[in-house]
Amino acid sequence: MENKKTKSTIAGNNIKTIMIEIGMIQQELSDITGIGTTHLSRIVNGKRKCISLPIAFKIAEALKRPVESVFIKNSETSNLRK
C-alpha cells in the first residue's frame, strides 16, 4: 500500500489587510508577483486553502512581510478574529 503525503493547508491570510495598510490594489500585487488575477483573487478571498510555497513567498515578498505574518496556519485557527 502506498503512503500518500498529507497536504498542508492554510486557515486564512492577512493579504487584504496588508494591502490596505500599504495602499496596494490586487492588480498591482498580481503584476508584481506574476500570479494571474483569477488565481490571486481566489487566494486573497480564502477560496484556495492549499497554495504552493513559491507562491506564498512571492506574495509575502511583494507585500514586504514575512510569510508567517501573511498566511495563517491551521494550528492558529482558534486565534482568528471574526
N, C-alpha and C positions, 0 to 999 in steps of 0.2 A: 504494500500500500504506500502510495506517495504522500509525503508530508507537504501540505500547502502552506505557504507563507501567509501569515495574517497581515492584512494591510492596515497600516496605521491611518487613522482619520483624525480630523481636527474638529473641535467642538464649535469653533467660530473664529472670527477675526475682528480686528480693530481697523481695518482698512478705511472704511468710510470716515470714522472719527479722525484718523490721522490725516486723511486727505483734506478734511475741513480745516484742521489745525494749521496745515501748511499751505492752504489755498490752491490745491491741485484738483483738477477735474479728471474724471475717469478716462477721457480720451487722451489726455496728457500722459497718464500712467500707462495706458496701452501703447502709446508712441515710444515712451522711454524703455519699456520692458520688451516690446516686440510681441506681446501677448495679444491675440485678437480680441476685439471689443466684446464679442459674444461670450467667449470663454472667460474673460476677465470679469464681465458682469455677473456671471454665474458664481465665480469665486467671491467677489465683493458682497454679493447678496446671500451668501451662505448656502447656495444650492449645490456647490461642489465641496464635499467633505473630505475628499481624498485628492490631494494635489501632489505633483512631483516636487522633490526637494529643490531642483534647479529653478522651478517656477517660484517657489516660496522665497528663495534667496533673491531672485530678480525683483520681486515685488518689494521685499524688505529694503534692498539696496536703493531702489528708486525712491522709496519713502524716507530714506536715510534713518532707518530704525533697525535695531536688532530683530532678527526673525522671531525671537521669543516674545517681543512686545507687539508684533503684528498678528501672530496666529496663536490661538488658544488651544492647548492640548486637551484631549478628552478628560484627563485626570483633573483638570481645573474647571470642569463643567459646573460644579457646585458653587464656584466663585463668580459665575456670570451674574451681572445685574440685569434685571428685567425692566 
